[in-house]
Amino acid sequence: MAQTAAPRVSPSYGHDLEKWRDRMACISNLTRKHGVPENTVLHVDPEQANRRNKHLRTESAVTDATVDDTEVEDAKIAVAGSKTPITLPRYLFRPIPREVAMETIVAVDPEFEAVPLPYIRERLESMGPAMLRVLSSVEATPVRNSLPKELPIMVNDLSSDMPTHMLAVYSRQSAASPNSTRRVTLFPIHNIVMALHCAHLPTLPKSTASEPDSVGQMTLPVIPLCIPSPETFSQLSAYLYTRNCSQLLVSLLPTRMLTPASILSLDHILDVDSPELQQYSEELRATYTPHALLMHAMTINGLWRNACALGVFDDQLWEVLDLAWDAVLGALGAAEATS
């Protein structure tokens, strides 16, 4: 994975694409194969979080059925235009960390067999921003009607490693509208980045990606991936490449770039009762409608569910999610109290 000026596609990605595509109709179908209980974090229901303390780590909803519900209260939010209060979990629980299997990394690139995971992550973090710029430069023809096995793309930035796969990301269809058209969003990715950070993601099939030609044209294999919140996958993916906490926090909060430095610094963890966080929540309440705040809460919740489903166990990520959730939920609570 040495960074070079010339485009590069790792040669070490395998076969059995057809077999794997069938099994990846939804990631949850693979839980039993990989030793993850079917009722664990791969099927995260936001309502489950109201049974868990902010600092409690848990393996599954089944094993934690006896957790004392009285320790954590739900936040009931009255949203303008809605006759029924919306109940949100007070805290976003953190599942028990699970380390990425070294076999998965070696399957991506055998050269990593004797390399410690921390060193691989450190090396990749230095390359991540350049790799992300490559992904941002990708152009692809929109897919219509059916999902192809391969997709031709144009890469306009050839300064770092080339993408290895195209993820076709979607979510489960609602039971209320089972016959509705399923929306699928395409995301080019580097296999090694996903493998290093997503403990619940099975080993992707070896890439059949072609080398880009002189103008950057190449072909990627298309891999379907079912996750809880396709809308927030791009934010989570960008963080995995850069591990830029402030940038992620900015994307989750309504104030964006106007967010106070004391909130964005993350030099120390702000408690939910801290004066800085309470003041910021008050400013959010005074500036944004409950409906607008709720939309941001849903974004934060969606990214949390994706992190749980994919098995992203990153302490910095959880701190960002906690901080954003506390700020927005505090603003919603204040909006309810004054309505």
C-alpha positions, -999 to +999 in steps of 0.1 A: +000+000+000+029+024-006+017+057-017+030+066-052+023+092-079+011+065-103-024+049-099-024+015-083-049-013-078-039-040-053-036-074-070-046-094-040-084-096-042-101-129-050-128-148-068-162-162-060-178-128-067-211-144-077-214-165-046-205-135-023-230-112-040-258-136-033-249-138+003-245-100+006-282-093-002-282-080+033-253-079+058-275-093+085-279-126+068-242-132+075-243-128+112-245-165+121-216-174+097-193-149+114-202-158+150-223-127+157-256-133+174-285-125+151-301-101+177-269-081+183-258-047+170-263-057+134-300-051+139-299-020+160-333-005+170-329+030+183-355+022+210-331-004+224-308+024+236-332+036+262-324+005+282-286+013+284-266+038+303-244+061+283-212+043+294-226+008+293-212-016+267-233-045+257-232-075+234-268-079+225-304-069+233-311-105+244-284-107+271-293-072+284-330-077+287-327-074+325-309-040+326-328-016+349-349+007+327-353+033+354-316+044+352-321+061+318-351+082+309-363+087+274-365+122+260-401+128+248-400+156+223-430+176+211-424+185+174-444+213+158-471+198+135-471+165+153-499+155+176-478+126+191-446+133+211-416+116+196-396+095+220-358+094+215-332+074+235-315+096+261-281+080+253-266+061+223-253+029+238-218+016+229-215-021+220-186-042+233-155-036+211-145-063+187-111-063+170-108-067+133-097-102+124-061-103+111-072-129+085-094-103+069-065-079+065-042-106+051-069-116+027-069-080+014-031-079+011-008-108+022+020-083+027+003-073+060+006-108+075+033-099+100+025-062+104+007-051+137-027-036+132-018-003+149+010+003+125-013-005+095-039+020+108-013+047+114+001+043+079-033+043+063-043+074+083-015+093+067-026+082+033-064+084+039-070+121+029-053+115-005-072+083-010-104+101-002-097+128-028-093+100-054-128+087-044-142+122-046-130+125-082-148+094-094-175+098-120-199+070-129-229+066-152-261+063-131-275+028-128-310+022-140-334-007-134-310-034-123-276-035-105-247-045-128-219-068-117-193-043-128-194-006-135-171+015-156-159+047-139-137+077-146-111+087-120-100+123-124-074+122-096-047+096-101-024+108-073-030+079-049-044+043-047-073+035-069-106+023-056-111-015-055-149-019-052-181+000-058-206-005-029-242-004-038-257+008-005-293+004+004-316-002+034-344-026+042-377-018+026-404-005+049-431-031+059-457-004+052-445-002+015-429-035+006-435-029-032-419+005-033-388+011-055-356+004-036-332+033-037-295+023-041-266+047-038-232+039-052-200+045-032-165+037-045-142+024-017-108+010-009-111-025+005-083-021+030-100+009+046-132-009+052-114-041+064-093-022+089-122-003+105-154-025+101-152-056+123-186-069+113-181-065+075-173-099+059-142-102+037-150-086+004-144-107-027-111-101-044-113-071-066-116-076-103-109-039-109-091-031-140-060-008-141-070+027-151-060+037-186-041+069-194-072+091-189-084+074-157-111+050-170-114+017-152-140-009-141-150-018-105-169-048-092-203-038-077-210-052-042-245-048-026-245-037+010-276-034+032-271-009+062-296+009+085-289+044+071-276+048+036-280+086+039-252+089+064-228+064+049-208+091+032-201+109+065-190+077+082-168+067+052-151+101+051-143+098+088-128+063+083-104+078+057-094+109+076-103+103+113-110+140+115-132+144+145-139+181+141-149+177+105-173+149+114-188+170+143-193+199+120-212+178+096-235+165+123-244+199+140-268+225+126-244+253+130-218+237+107-187+259+105-201+284+130-200+258+158-180+273+188-144+263+191-150+250+226-174+224+212-152+214+182-119+212+200-126+178+217-096+185+239-117+174+268-150+156+269-179+179+277-204+164+301-241+167+293-244+191+322-214+212+314-221+250+310-206+251+275-228+223+262-259+237+279-253+272+265-247+257+230-280+237+232-298+269+242-284+287+212-296+258+190-330+260+205-333+297+199-321+294+163-337+263+149-372+249+148-379+216+167-384+199+133-350+211+120-333+198+152-351+165+149-337+161+114-302+165+127-310+140+155-320+115+129-288+120+111-267+114+142-289+084+151-284+070+115-247+073+116-246+056+150-267+027+137-243+023+107-213+022+131-230-005+152-240-025+122-206-024+105-187-028+137-168+005+138-152+005+173-134+038+174-134+057+207-131+091+190-161+084+168-182+075+198-171+107+216-182+128+186-216+110+184-221+114+222-213+151+220-235+158+189-264+138+204-262+156+238-262+190+221-291+184+198-311+164+223-306+191+248-319+217+223-349+196+216-356+192+253-353+229+258-376+235+229-402+212+244-400+229+278-406+263+263-433+253+238 
